[in-house]
Amino acid sequence: MLTFKTQFPIASSTTMEELLECCRTWIKKSPYTKLSNSIPEDASNGKFGDDEESANFASYISESNSTGGVRYEKTDNEDVRWVTDVVGHKTEDAFWVSIQLNVDSELPVERLEQGKRPYIVKLLMERFSGGHDGSLPVTDQPTYLAETDTDLAEQIICASTGSVMPVVYASRDSKEELLIDPSRLSKWISGMAHVIVEPSRRFSSQIMRKVYGENVYGGAVAIYWPDGIGRWTYLPGKWSNSEALHAAISRKVRMSLLYQRARRECTWSYLQEMVSRQKLDELRASGSGNIDEYIEHFDREIAAKDEEILRLEAEIIRVRYSKRGERSSSDSGETSIVLQTNETDLYQGEQLGLITDALQVAAESSEQHSRRRQVFDSLIDNNENPGDREELLDRLKETLRNYTSLTSPVRSELEDIGFVIYEEGKHYKLLFQDDSRYPFTLPKTGSDWRGGLNAFSDLKKKVF
């Protein structure tokens, strides 16, 4: 049973020998191994150990690329076998590594433990981080966006970075605070996902239109998948502490990666196949007539292909039951309701805010302790809305409070709020987010202080 799988690029300057040396260190320095003195310092091919614990190293080198790694097998005291494959594939400009952990038992058991993330992942990230997954660096540290990184944020949310690993994206709340500890979470999920942090609360409002409202905001955290299909959102107010949220995010990322297709060249079966094929080529080149050697290497190549078939069949089964698994392993046990609409938000949280406001009115008109009231309360409680409405209204009111003319500061603030301003004779025409369905006329000269507040009141009714 596959319980852990990830793949990520390490620094392209890393050599295959450095990867194998890291694998040797990982096994030999483990406090649970008995192979510390059994594995040679320069081991790159060969199997060491016995039936209870073994490390099988293999490597293959050609003119254009190289592949190498280790299969580490260990049977514990309960006759459960743990098999960890670490395989790297290096080309001229990239070096990808895959880590997979399989757990099985020859005896019937009620359930098998998932196991921790293999320690080799942490070692690789500490020693060889710096590879690039599309346009995103692969490290064990978070990436903090700058206020000018709106294009990068758009690429991340719209899945156009060319990356393979998922992205955990953290927004800031109205106090500029985060729901997670980015540095700590990055350590937890290094080698599995990127951690991206927004620079400010206003940043999420700036990119909303560019990403079609798909970005989280107000302190929420989301996992964006590299295929661009959907997201998994974690809302503020539902987590007692950041550690609980870290655990939920880590668990979700880990389970989701089990269904990601592994790179063929980063699998143990591919490595075995390439090694056997290279041995056969060497035998042919030497003119050897030793039939037994030919048979041995043919058998190894066939065995590698058989293992690849079994691996692909297992992936098909996992995908087939993935929906059932998602339902049974939900972090919160909550259900979702999807409402269809032809509208897009003109500001963050617009439509959700309108719905929760309507639900609040309906709840207040319902009988206490009734099923209707309980359903309304549940919908309201589970759909908190830290949208932009109140902040935008506060700014708009202050801007128009003493309006007498469209000065440069007033124009700048209105445009920053989201209005596009057109001149029409003695008036200005204001279009919020340039939506022509809701035009608002503002006089070029105000009569008195009440005019500005009246304009604010009318704008609030029409647009907000």
Secondary structure, DSSP 8 states (H G I E B T S, - for coil): -EEEEEEEE--TT--HHHHHHHHHHHHHT-TT-S-TTTS-TT--SEEEE-SSEEEEEEEEE-SS-EEEEEEEEEE-TTSEEEEEEEEEEE-SS-EEEEEEEEEEESS--S--------HHHHHHHHHH---EETTEE--SS-EE--TTTHHHHHHHHTT-S--SS-EEEE---TTS--SS-HHHHHHHTTTT-EEEE-S-HHHHHHHTTTTTT-S--TT-EEEE-TT---EEEE-TTS-SSHHHHHHHHHHHHHHHHTTS---GGGSHHHHHHHHHHHHHHHHHHHT---HHHHHHHHHHHHHHHHHHHHHHHHHHHHHHTHHHHHHHT-SS---------S---SSTTHHHHHHHHHHHHHHHTS-TTSHHHHHHHHHHHT-----SHHHHHHHHHHHHTT-SB--HHHHHHHHHHTEEEEEETTEEEEEETT-TTSEEEEESB-SSHHHHHHHHHHHHHHH-
